[in-house]
């Protein structure tokens, strides 16, 4: 290998070449199968539309998801943990604003043991009282610790400012919510939302497709009946009229910043272009915010921006933590960069660098079966297919400086931003 020469680069990547086969189980659950990899390992991701958007009161969705693996009608929490440990399997549960997830990784030869255990956890959770009380106490303690951090204060206030206190995307957790939570809430939520019509399954790794399909149909295709998912009535979004918000935190060493606004989600036609714009501004280490505020000014160790896509909304946000003495100057520089990107077209050199970086990142997102599974899951959550990535790649390679300037004026003008600062006065 001649290390004096850079390796060849290619822009010819298609997300269609990801080896994804999609079938429907008997009860119409979509099963995405990505058969790849040389190691005898399988990962199964199961997604339910059962996030915080659907809960009737705080903590219900996340608690139901977390406690499903803490005991079933047949097995205790300890028996489940021992079975997973004995077979070298790893189970993870998580939830967000829209969805709930269960993910398990195991050796292919243990499929006939781990998949039935996963099905039992999903279909027959007991929500044991002792486990429930222990989980609630642990989470309450963690809540008290996290509540003291300026990053969490800023994040919660930013969501509140965008959506209002009664909206599922805006409401934050309070200490009293833990005492209002009831174990029966979890059982009711599970029975309503952990259903076939609410479910998607992604299997990735080294496995026999025919055997996996038969096993999945046997375990998940014959029940998880799908009554109509209950309609959810939500309060109208009530954004704050005040756009500059300070959250005081006594004795805070640093201040946390959140500057952004509600924008669009992945299904909007402007979204791919906004990804390019975000990448230019703060989406990677070499982006403008980092180059200015970290590299040139030295105000912070890190600053970046992101496009967050929710099922019923989306937002753009700039995030950083800075020393209290640098807070005002950092905010000024953020607005200076926003003004610059809204008034001056990006240079060809900077845009070409962004194109290369983004195309490489997309290729990385499909590098290996588990990475592919993650990418497919992100699409499935929004009822999208690989055509989304085709569109993104097309926009990355074709969008002009003028097109980016139009998007910036539409979505990133400084006066449209909410500014949240949490720290010491």
The 8 nearest C-alpha neighbors of each residue, nearest first, counted from 0:
[[1, 2, 3, 4, 6, 5, 7, 8],
 [2, 0, 3, 4, 5, 6, 7, 8],
 [3, 1, 4, 0, 5, 6, 7, 8],
 [2, 4, 1, 5, 0, 6, 7, 8],
 [5, 3, 2, 1, 6, 7, 0, 8],
 [4, 6, 7, 3, 2, 1, 8, 0],
 [7, 5, 4, 8, 2, 1, 3, 0],
 [6, 8, 5, 9, 4, 10, 2, 11],
 [9, 7, 6, 10, 5, 355, 11, 359],
 [8, 10, 11, 7, 12, 359, 358, 355],
 [9, 11, 12, 8, 358, 355, 359, 396],
 [10, 12, 9, 13, 8, 358, 392, 362],
 [11, 13, 10, 14, 362, 9, 16, 358],
 [12, 14, 15, 16, 11, 389, 17, 388],
 [15, 13, 16, 17, 385, 388, 12, 389],
 [16, 14, 13, 17, 385, 18, 19, 386],
 [17, 15, 14, 18, 13, 19, 12, 365],
 [16, 18, 15, 19, 14, 371, 365, 33],
 [17, 19, 16, 33, 20, 34, 15, 35],
 [20, 18, 33, 32, 17, 31, 21, 34],
 [19, 21, 32, 31, 18, 33, 22, 30],
 [22, 20, 31, 30, 32, 19, 29, 23],
 [21, 23, 30, 29, 31, 24, 20, 32],
 [24, 22, 29, 27, 28, 30, 25, 21],
 [23, 25, 27, 220, 28, 26, 216, 29],
 [24, 26, 220, 27, 216, 221, 23, 28],
 [25, 27, 220, 24, 28, 221, 195, 222],
 [28, 26, 24, 23, 25, 29, 195, 196],
 [27, 29, 24, 23, 26, 195, 199, 198],
 [30, 28, 23, 199, 22, 27, 200, 24],
 [31, 29, 200, 22, 21, 201, 23, 32],
 [30, 32, 21, 201, 20, 202, 200, 19],
 [33, 31, 202, 20, 19, 203, 201, 34],
 [34, 32, 203, 19, 18, 35, 202, 368],
 [33, 35, 204, 205, 203, 32, 206, 18],
 [36, 34, 204, 205, 368, 33, 37, 203],
 [35, 37, 204, 205, 38, 368, 367, 34],
 [36, 38, 39, 205, 35, 204, 40, 34],
 [37, 39, 40, 36, 205, 204, 106, 41],
 [40, 38, 107, 205, 106, 37, 41, 206],
 [41, 39, 106, 107, 38, 204, 205, 105],
 [42, 40, 204, 105, 107, 104, 203, 205],
 [41, 43, 104, 203, 103, 202, 204, 105],
 [42, 44, 202, 103, 102, 201, 203, 45],
 [45, 43, 102, 201, 200, 101, 202, 46],
 [44, 46, 200, 101, 100, 199, 102, 201],
 [47, 45, 100, 199, 198, 99, 200, 44],
 [48, 46, 198, 99, 49, 197, 98, 193],
 [47, 49, 98, 197, 50, 97, 99, 46],
 [48, 50, 98, 99, 47, 192, 53, 97],
 [51, 49, 98, 97, 96, 99, 95, 52],
 [50, 52, 96, 54, 53, 60, 97, 95],
 [53, 51, 167, 50, 97, 96, 54, 168],
 [54, 52, 51, 50, 49, 231, 55, 60],
 [55, 53, 51, 56, 60, 52, 59, 57],
 [54, 56, 53, 57, 59, 51, 52, 231],
 [57, 55, 54, 59, 58, 180, 176, 51],
 [56, 58, 59, 176, 172, 54, 55, 51],
 [59, 57, 61, 60, 62, 56, 180, 176],
 [58, 60, 62, 57, 61, 185, 63, 54],
 [61, 59, 63, 51, 62, 50, 58, 54],
 [60, 62, 64, 63, 58, 94, 59, 65],
 [63, 61, 65, 59, 64, 60, 58, 66],
 [64, 62, 185, 60, 66, 61, 65, 59],
 [63, 65, 61, 62, 67, 66, 60, 92],
 [64, 66, 62, 63, 67, 92, 61, 93],
 [67, 65, 69, 68, 63, 64, 62, 126],
 [66, 68, 124, 69, 64, 65, 120, 63],
 [67, 69, 66, 120, 70, 76, 65, 124],
 [70, 68, 76, 66, 67, 130, 126, 75],
 [69, 71, 76, 75, 68, 74, 125, 124],
 [72, 70, 124, 125, 74, 73, 123, 120],
 [71, 73, 125, 123, 74, 124, 70, 75],
 [74, 72, 71, 75, 70, 123, 119, 125],
 [75, 73, 71, 70, 78, 72, 79, 76],
 [76, 74, 70, 78, 77, 71, 79, 69],
 [75, 77, 69, 70, 79, 78, 80, 74],
 [76, 78, 80, 75, 79, 81, 69, 70],
 [79, 77, 81, 75, 80, 76, 74, 82],
 [78, 80, 82, 76, 77, 81, 83, 75],
 [79, 81, 77, 83, 78, 82, 84, 76],
 [80, 82, 84, 78, 83, 79, 85, 77],
 [83, 81, 79, 85, 84, 80, 78, 86],
 [84, 82, 88, 80, 86, 81, 85, 87],
 [83, 85, 81, 87, 86, 82, 80, 88],
 [86, 84, 82, 83, 87, 81, 88, 80],
 [87, 85, 83, 84, 88, 82, 109, 105],
 [86, 88, 84, 85, 83, 105, 89, 106],
 [89, 87, 105, 83, 86, 104, 84, 90],
 [88, 90, 104, 103, 83, 105, 91, 87],
 [91, 89, 103, 102, 88, 104, 92, 101],
 [90, 92, 102, 101, 103, 89, 93, 100],
 [93, 91, 101, 100, 65, 102, 64, 90],
 [94, 92, 100, 99, 64, 101, 65, 91],
 [95, 93, 99, 61, 98, 50, 100, 64],
 [96, 94, 50, 98, 97, 99, 51, 93],
 [95, 97, 51, 50, 52, 98, 168, 94],
 [98, 96, 50, 52, 95, 51, 48, 49],
 [99, 97, 50, 48, 49, 95, 94, 47],
 [98, 100, 94, 47, 49, 50, 46, 93],
 [101, 99, 46, 93, 92, 45, 94, 47],
 [100, 102, 92, 45, 91, 44, 46, 93],
 [101, 103, 44, 91, 43, 90, 45, 92],
 [102, 104, 90, 43, 89, 42, 91, 105],
 [105, 103, 42, 89, 88, 41, 43, 90],
 [106, 104, 88, 41, 40, 107, 42, 87],
 [105, 107, 40, 108, 109, 39, 41, 110],
 [106, 108, 40, 39, 109, 110, 41, 105],
 [107, 109, 106, 110, 111, 39, 105, 40],
 [110, 108, 112, 107, 111, 106, 113, 105],
 [109, 111, 113, 112, 107, 108, 114, 106],
 [112, 110, 109, 113, 114, 115, 108, 214],
 [113, 111, 109, 110, 114, 115, 116, 86],
 [112, 114, 116, 110, 115, 111, 109, 117],
 [113, 115, 117, 116, 110, 112, 111, 118],
 [116, 114, 118, 117, 113, 112, 119, 218],
 [117, 115, 113, 119, 114, 118, 120, 112],
 [118, 116, 114, 120, 115, 119, 113, 121],
 [119, 117, 115, 121, 116, 120, 122, 114],
 [118, 120, 116, 122, 123, 117, 121, 115],
 [121, 119, 117, 118, 124, 68, 123, 122],
 [122, 120, 118, 119, 123, 117, 124, 67],
 [121, 123, 119, 120, 118, 124, 223, 193],
 [122, 124, 119, 71, 120, 72, 121, 125],
 [125, 123, 71, 67, 120, 126, 70, 122],
 [124, 126, 71, 72, 127, 70, 123, 67],
 [125, 127, 124, 66, 70, 128, 131, 67],
 [128, 126, 130, 125, 129, 131, 70, 69],
 [127, 129, 131, 130, 132, 126, 182, 133],
 [130, 128, 132, 131, 127, 133, 134, 126],
 [131, 129, 133, 127, 128, 132, 134, 69],
 [130, 132, 128, 134, 129, 133, 127, 135],
 [133, 131, 135, 129, 134, 130, 128, 136],
 [134, 132, 130, 136, 135, 131, 129, 137],
 [133, 135, 137, 131, 132, 136, 130, 138],
 [134, 136, 132, 138, 133, 137, 139, 131],
 [137, 135, 139, 133, 138, 134, 132, 140],
 [138, 136, 134, 140, 139, 135, 133, 141],
 [137, 139, 141, 135, 140, 136, 142, 134],
 [140, 138, 142, 136, 141, 137, 135, 143],
 [141, 139, 143, 137, 142, 138, 136, 144],
 [140, 142, 138, 144, 139, 143, 145, 137],
 [141, 143, 139, 145, 140, 144, 146, 138],
 [142, 144, 146, 140, 141, 145, 139, 147],
 [145, 143, 141, 142, 146, 147, 140, 148],
 [146, 144, 142, 147, 148, 143, 141, 151],
 [147, 145, 143, 144, 148, 142, 151, 152],
 [146, 148, 145, 144, 149, 143, 152, 151],
 [149, 147, 150, 145, 146, 151, 152, 144],
 [148, 150, 152, 151, 421, 255, 153, 422],
 [151, 149, 255, 153, 148, 152, 154, 421],
 [152, 150, 154, 153, 149, 148, 155, 146],
 [151, 153, 149, 155, 150, 154, 156, 421],
 [152, 154, 156, 150, 421, 151, 155, 157],
 [153, 155, 151, 157, 152, 156, 150, 158],
 [156, 154, 158, 152, 157, 153, 151, 171],
 [155, 157, 159, 153, 158, 154, 160, 152],
 [156, 158, 160, 154, 159, 155, 153, 419],
 [159, 157, 169, 161, 155, 160, 156, 162],
 [160, 158, 169, 163, 156, 157, 162, 161],
 [159, 161, 239, 157, 238, 158, 162, 163],
 [160, 162, 238, 158, 159, 163, 157, 261],
 [163, 161, 169, 238, 236, 159, 237, 160],
 [162, 164, 237, 159, 238, 169, 165, 166],
 [165, 163, 170, 169, 159, 166, 162, 171],
 [166, 164, 163, 170, 234, 167, 169, 236],
 [165, 167, 169, 168, 164, 163, 234, 170],
 [168, 166, 52, 169, 170, 51, 165, 96],
 [167, 169, 166, 170, 162, 96, 158, 52],
 [170, 168, 159, 158, 162, 166, 163, 164],
 [169, 171, 164, 167, 165, 166, 168, 159],
 [170, 172, 155, 169, 173, 164, 159, 57],
 [171, 173, 57, 176, 170, 174, 58, 175],
 [172, 174, 176, 175, 171, 177, 57, 142],
 [173, 175, 176, 177, 172, 139, 178, 142],
 [174, 176, 177, 178, 173, 179, 172, 180],
 [177, 175, 179, 174, 173, 178, 180, 57],
 [178, 176, 180, 175, 179, 174, 139, 135],
 [177, 179, 175, 176, 180, 174, 181, 135],
 [180, 178, 176, 177, 181, 175, 56, 57],
 [181, 179, 177, 178, 176, 182, 184, 59],
 [182, 180, 184, 183, 179, 185, 178, 59],
 [181, 183, 184, 185, 186, 180, 131, 126],
 [184, 182, 186, 185, 181, 187, 188, 180],
 [185, 183, 187, 182, 181, 186, 188, 59],
 [184, 186, 63, 188, 183, 182, 187, 59],
 [187, 185, 183, 189, 188, 184, 190, 182],
 [188, 186, 184, 190, 185, 189, 183, 191],
 [187, 189, 185, 191, 186, 190, 184, 192],
 [188, 190, 186, 193, 191, 187, 192, 185],
 [189, 191, 187, 188, 192, 193, 186, 194],
 [192, 190, 188, 189, 193, 187, 228, 194],
 [191, 193, 194, 189, 49, 190, 188, 197],
 [194, 192, 189, 190, 191, 47, 197, 195],
 [195, 193, 223, 197, 192, 225, 196, 224],
 [194, 196, 198, 223, 197, 225, 28, 224],
 [197, 195, 225, 194, 198, 28, 27, 228],
 [196, 198, 195, 194, 47, 48, 193, 192],
 [197, 199, 47, 195, 46, 196, 28, 194],
 [198, 200, 46, 29, 45, 28, 30, 47],
 [201, 199, 45, 30, 44, 31, 29, 46],
 [200, 202, 31, 44, 43, 30, 32, 45],
 [203, 201, 43, 32, 42, 31, 33, 44],
 [204, 202, 33, 42, 368, 34, 41, 32],
 [205, 203, 41, 35, 34, 368, 40, 36],
 [204, 206, 39, 35, 34, 36, 40, 41],
 [207, 205, 208, 204, 107, 34, 41, 211],
 [206, 208, 210, 209, 211, 205, 34, 212],
 [209, 207, 211, 210, 212, 206, 32, 34],
 [208, 210, 212, 211, 207, 213, 214, 206],
 [211, 209, 213, 207, 212, 208, 214, 206],
 [210, 212, 208, 214, 213, 209, 215, 207],
 [211, 213, 215, 209, 214, 210, 208, 216],
 [212, 214, 216, 210, 211, 215, 217, 209],
 [215, 213, 217, 211, 216, 212, 218, 210],
 [214, 216, 218, 212, 217, 219, 213, 211],
 [217, 215, 220, 213, 219, 214, 24, 218],
 [216, 218, 214, 215, 220, 219, 213, 221],
 [219, 217, 215, 216, 214, 220, 118, 115],
 [220, 218, 216, 215, 221, 217, 222, 223],
 [219, 221, 216, 25, 26, 24, 222, 217],
 [222, 220, 219, 26, 217, 25, 216, 218],
 [221, 223, 224, 220, 219, 26, 195, 218],
 [224, 222, 194, 195, 225, 219, 221, 122],
 [225, 223, 222, 195, 194, 226, 26, 196],
 [224, 226, 196, 195, 194, 227, 223, 228],
 [227, 225, 228, 224, 194, 196, 191, 229],
 [226, 228, 229, 225, 196, 230, 191, 194],
 [227, 229, 226, 230, 191, 192, 225, 196],
 [230, 228, 227, 231, 191, 192, 226, 53],
 [231, 229, 228, 232, 227, 53, 233, 191],
 [230, 232, 233, 229, 53, 52, 54, 55],
 [233, 231, 230, 234, 53, 235, 229, 55],
 [232, 234, 231, 235, 166, 167, 165, 236],
 [235, 233, 166, 165, 236, 232, 237, 167],
 [234, 236, 237, 233, 166, 165, 163, 162],
 [235, 237, 162, 163, 166, 238, 234, 165],
 [238, 236, 163, 162, 235, 239, 161, 164],
 [237, 239, 161, 162, 163, 160, 236, 240],
 [240, 238, 160, 241, 237, 161, 242, 163],
 [239, 241, 242, 238, 160, 237, 243, 417],
 [242, 240, 239, 243, 244, 417, 160, 238],
 [243, 241, 417, 418, 240, 244, 239, 416],
 [242, 244, 418, 241, 419, 417, 245, 420],
 [245, 243, 419, 418, 242, 420, 246, 241],
 [244, 246, 420, 421, 419, 247, 243, 422],
 [245, 247, 421, 420, 422, 248, 244, 152],
 [248, 246, 422, 423, 421, 245, 424, 249],
 [249, 247, 422, 423, 251, 250, 246, 421],
 [248, 250, 423, 251, 247, 422, 424, 252],
 [249, 251, 423, 252, 248, 422, 253, 424],
 [252, 250, 423, 253, 422, 249, 248, 254],
 [253, 251, 250, 322, 323, 254, 423, 422],
 [254, 252, 322, 323, 321, 251, 422, 320],
 [253, 255, 422, 321, 421, 320, 323, 322],
 [254, 256, 320, 421, 150, 149, 420, 319],
 [257, 255, 420, 319, 318, 419, 320, 258],
 [256, 258, 318, 419, 317, 418, 153, 316],
 [259, 257, 418, 317, 417, 316, 419, 416],
 [260, 258, 316, 416, 315, 417, 317, 257],
 [259, 261, 416, 315, 314, 417, 262, 316],
 [260, 262, 314, 313, 315, 161, 263, 259],
 [261, 263, 314, 313, 260, 315, 410, 264],
 [264, 262, 313, 312, 267, 314, 270, 261],
 [265, 263, 308, 313, 266, 312, 267, 309],
 [266, 264, 267, 270, 308, 263, 381, 271],
 [265, 267, 264, 268, 270, 381, 383, 263],
 [266, 268, 269, 270, 265, 264, 263, 271],
 [269, 267, 270, 266, 271, 265, 272, 264],
 [270, 268, 267, 272, 271, 273, 406, 263],
 [269, 271, 273, 272, 267, 268, 265, 274],
 [272, 270, 391, 274, 273, 269, 394, 275],
 [271, 273, 275, 274, 270, 269, 394, 276],
 [274, 272, 276, 270, 275, 271, 277, 269],
 [273, 275, 277, 271, 272, 276, 278, 270],
 [276, 274, 278, 272, 273, 277, 279, 395],
 [277, 275, 273, 279, 278, 274, 272, 403],
 [278, 276, 274, 280, 279, 275, 282, 273],
 [279, 277, 282, 275, 276, 280, 281, 274],
 [280, 278, 276, 286, 277, 281, 275, 353],
 [279, 281, 287, 277, 286, 278, 288, 282],
 [282, 280, 303, 304, 286, 288, 278, 283],
 [281, 278, 283, 304, 277, 303, 286, 305],
 [284, 282, 286, 285, 281, 278, 303, 279],
 [283, 285, 286, 289, 282, 281, 290, 303],
 [284, 286, 283, 290, 289, 287, 281, 288],
 [287, 285, 281, 279, 283, 280, 284, 289],
 [286, 288, 280, 290, 289, 291, 281, 279],
 [287, 289, 291, 281, 290, 292, 286, 280],
 [290, 288, 293, 291, 292, 287, 286, 302],
 [289, 291, 294, 287, 288, 293, 292, 286],
 [290, 292, 295, 288, 289, 294, 293, 287],
 [291, 293, 296, 289, 288, 298, 295, 297],
 [294, 292, 297, 289, 299, 296, 298, 291],
 [293, 295, 290, 297, 291, 296, 292, 289],
 [296, 294, 291, 293, 297, 292, 290, 289],
 [295, 297, 292, 298, 293, 294, 291, 299],
 [298, 296, 293, 299, 294, 295, 292, 300],
 [299, 297, 296, 293, 292, 325, 321, 329],
 [300, 298, 321, 293, 301, 297, 320, 292],
 [299, 301, 293, 302, 298, 297, 321, 320],
 [300, 302, 299, 319, 293, 289, 303, 320],
 [303, 301, 319, 318, 289, 288, 299, 300],
 [304, 302, 281, 318, 317, 282, 288, 319],
 [303, 305, 317, 281, 316, 282, 318, 277],
 [306, 304, 316, 315, 307, 282, 277, 317],
 [305, 307, 315, 314, 308, 316, 274, 277],
 [306, 308, 314, 313, 305, 315, 309, 264],
 [309, 307, 313, 264, 265, 306, 312, 314],
 [310, 308, 312, 313, 311, 264, 307, 97],
 [309, 311, 312, 381, 97, 308, 264, 313],
 [312, 310, 309, 313, 264, 308, 97, 263],
 [313, 311, 309, 264, 310, 263, 308, 314],
 [314, 312, 308, 263, 264, 309, 262, 307],
 [313, 315, 261, 262, 307, 260, 306, 263],
 [314, 316, 306, 259, 260, 305, 262, 307],
 [315, 317, 259, 304, 258, 305, 318, 257],
 [316, 318, 304, 258, 257, 303, 259, 305],
 [319, 317, 257, 303, 256, 302, 304, 316],
 [318, 320, 302, 256, 255, 301, 321, 303],
 [319, 321, 255, 254, 256, 253, 299, 322],
 [322, 320, 299, 254, 253, 326, 323, 325],
 [321, 323, 253, 325, 324, 254, 326, 252],
 [322, 324, 326, 253, 325, 254, 321, 252],
 [323, 325, 322, 326, 327, 321, 328, 253],
 [326, 324, 322, 323, 328, 327, 298, 329],
 [327, 325, 323, 329, 328, 324, 321, 330],
 [328, 326, 330, 329, 325, 331, 324, 323],
 [327, 329, 331, 330, 325, 326, 332, 298],
 [330, 328, 332, 326, 331, 327, 325, 333],
 [329, 331, 333, 327, 332, 328, 326, 334],
 [332, 330, 328, 334, 329, 333, 335, 327],
 [331, 333, 335, 329, 334, 330, 336, 328],
 [334, 332, 330, 336, 335, 331, 329, 337],
 [335, 333, 337, 331, 336, 332, 338, 413],
 [334, 336, 332, 338, 333, 337, 331, 339],
 [337, 335, 339, 333, 334, 338, 340, 332],
 [336, 338, 334, 340, 339, 335, 413, 341],
 [337, 339, 335, 341, 336, 340, 334, 342],
 [340, 338, 336, 342, 341, 337, 343, 335],
 [339, 341, 337, 338, 342, 343, 336, 407],
 [342, 340, 407, 338, 408, 339, 404, 343],
 [343, 341, 339, 340, 338, 344, 404, 408],
 [342, 344, 339, 340, 341, 345, 404, 338],
 [345, 343, 400, 404, 401, 346, 342, 340],
 [344, 346, 400, 343, 350, 347, 349, 340],
 [347, 345, 349, 348, 350, 344, 400, 351],
 [346, 348, 350, 349, 351, 345, 400, 352],
 [347, 349, 351, 346, 350, 352, 345, 353],
 [350, 348, 352, 346, 351, 347, 353, 345],
 [349, 351, 353, 347, 352, 348, 354, 346],
 [352, 350, 354, 348, 353, 349, 347, 355],
 [353, 351, 349, 355, 350, 354, 356, 348],
 [352, 354, 350, 356, 351, 355, 357, 349],
 [353, 355, 351, 357, 352, 356, 395, 358],
 [356, 354, 352, 358, 353, 357, 359, 351],
 [355, 357, 353, 359, 354, 358, 352, 360],
 [358, 356, 360, 354, 359, 355, 353, 361],
 [359, 357, 361, 355, 360, 356, 354, 362],
 [358, 360, 362, 356, 357, 361, 355, 363],
 [359, 361, 357, 363, 358, 362, 356, 364],
 [362, 360, 364, 358, 363, 359, 357, 365],
 [361, 363, 359, 364, 360, 365, 358, 366],
 [364, 362, 366, 360, 365, 361, 359, 370],
 [363, 365, 361, 362, 370, 366, 360, 371],
 [366, 364, 371, 363, 370, 362, 367, 361],
 [367, 365, 363, 364, 370, 362, 371, 368],
 [366, 368, 370, 369, 365, 371, 36, 35],
 [367, 369, 371, 370, 203, 204, 35, 372],
 [370, 368, 372, 371, 367, 203, 373, 204],
 [371, 369, 373, 372, 365, 367, 364, 368],
 [372, 370, 365, 368, 374, 369, 373, 375],
 [371, 373, 369, 375, 370, 374, 376, 368],
 [372, 374, 376, 370, 371, 375, 377, 369],
 [373, 375, 371, 377, 376, 372, 370, 364],
 [374, 376, 372, 378, 377, 373, 371, 379],
 [377, 375, 379, 373, 378, 374, 372, 380],
 [378, 376, 374, 375, 380, 379, 373, 381],
 [377, 379, 383, 375, 376, 380, 381, 384],
 [378, 380, 382, 376, 381, 383, 377, 375],
 [379, 381, 377, 378, 382, 376, 383, 98],
 [380, 382, 379, 383, 378, 310, 377, 265],
 [383, 381, 379, 380, 378, 384, 266, 377],
 [384, 382, 378, 381, 379, 387, 385, 386],
 [385, 383, 386, 378, 387, 379, 382, 375],
 [386, 384, 387, 388, 14, 15, 389, 383],
 [385, 387, 389, 384, 388, 390, 383, 14],
 [386, 388, 385, 390, 389, 384, 391, 383],
 [387, 389, 391, 390, 385, 386, 392, 14],
 [390, 388, 386, 392, 387, 391, 393, 385],
 [389, 391, 393, 387, 388, 392, 394, 386],
 [390, 392, 388, 271, 394, 393, 389, 395],
 [393, 391, 395, 389, 394, 390, 388, 396],
 [392, 394, 390, 396, 391, 395, 397, 389],
 [393, 395, 397, 391, 398, 396, 392, 390],
 [396, 394, 392, 393, 397, 354, 398, 391],
 [395, 397, 393, 394, 392, 398, 354, 358],
 [396, 398, 394, 395, 393, 399, 392, 354],
 [399, 397, 394, 395, 402, 396, 400, 403],
 [398, 400, 402, 401, 397, 403, 350, 404],
 [401, 399, 403, 344, 402, 345, 404, 398],
 [402, 400, 404, 399, 403, 344, 405, 398],
 [403, 401, 399, 405, 404, 400, 398, 406],
 [402, 404, 406, 400, 405, 401, 407, 276],
 [403, 405, 401, 407, 402, 406, 344, 341],
 [404, 406, 402, 408, 403, 407, 409, 401],
 [407, 405, 409, 403, 404, 408, 410, 402],
 [408, 406, 411, 404, 341, 410, 409, 405],
 [407, 409, 341, 405, 406, 412, 410, 411],
 [408, 410, 406, 407, 405, 411, 412, 404],
 [409, 411, 407, 408, 406, 412, 262, 415],
 [412, 410, 407, 408, 413, 409, 337, 415],
 [411, 413, 415, 414, 408, 410, 341, 337],
 [412, 414, 415, 416, 337, 334, 411, 338],
 [415, 413, 416, 412, 417, 411, 242, 334],
 [414, 416, 413, 412, 417, 260, 411, 410],
 [417, 415, 259, 260, 414, 413, 258, 418],
 [416, 418, 242, 259, 258, 260, 243, 419],
 [417, 419, 258, 243, 242, 257, 244, 416],
 [420, 418, 244, 257, 256, 245, 153, 157],
 [421, 419, 256, 245, 255, 246, 153, 244],
 [422, 420, 246, 255, 153, 254, 149, 247],
 [423, 421, 254, 248, 247, 251, 149, 253],
 [422, 424, 248, 251, 249, 247, 250, 323],
 [423, 247, 422, 248, 249, 323, 245, 246]]
